Amino acid sequence: MGNLYRFVEPVVLFLLKKKGRSYGYELAAELREHALTDASIEAAALYKTLRQLEQNDCVTSEWDVTGKGPAKRVYCLTSRGEEHLAEWTTVLDHVARSMTRSCAQPESRLATSRHADLRSLSAPGSEPPKQRSRRLPSPGNPKQALTENLQAPTGRQRMDAMRMGAGSV
């Protein structure tokens, strides 16, 4: 799933706001519970996101050398990070509403809108492309029917011709 790390960002911001301060491995553990997709999120994506957030002044980090074991980096949300979380909340709210509207459309309305989209791609004043079905070779002369079928323009070729102003093909 391309650019999945972008969907890590709002969750990291949310978790840091909720927790106040957190280590990377704590964020990784909770990230799975709050992830926006079903895809697994690799630790590299989390740390890349944290570095990017820090470069953008949304997060600060410092080394915690107290306690046993190696030093741990502790992350905190900044005021800029809280603003950025609010921006993400708005964006994700718009996406959720849009998806809800799209999923609520009956199939017949979706089919109609697909045809309207195709018509809008055609040149002004030209007719929308006619649906052309592919013919199977006829039993009488299979070679001739197959040759005719292969020479017929494809839907993509018809759309390209219409875009170039050649009208209906």
Stockholm file with secondary structure:
# STOCKHOLM 1.0

chainA/1-169         MGNLYRFVEPVVLFLLKKKGRSYGYELAAELREHALTDASIEAAALYKTLRQLEQNDCVTSEWDVTGKGPAKRVYCLTSRGEEHLAEWTTVLDHVARSMTRSCAQPESRLATSRHADLRSLSAPGSEPPKQRSRRLPSPGNPKQALTENLQAPTGRQRMDAMRMGAGSV
#=GR chainA/1-169 SS CTTGGGGTHHHHHHHHHHHSEEEHHHHHHHHHHHCSSSSCCCHHHHHHHHHHHHHTTSEEEEEECCSSSSCEEEEEECHHHHHHHHHHHHHHHHHHHHHHHHHHSCHHHHHHHHHHHHHHHSCTTCCCCCCCCCCCCCSSCHHHHHHHHHHSCCHHHHHHHHHTTCCCC
#=GC SS_cons         CTTGGGGTHHHHHHHHHHHSEEEHHHHHHHHHHHCSSSSCCCHHHHHHHHHHHHHTTSEEEEEECCSSSSCEEEEEECHHHHHHHHHHHHHHHHHHHHHHHHHHSCHHHHHHHHHHHHHHHSCTTCCCCCCCCCCCCCSSCHHHHHHHHHHSCCHHHHHHHHHTTCCCC
//
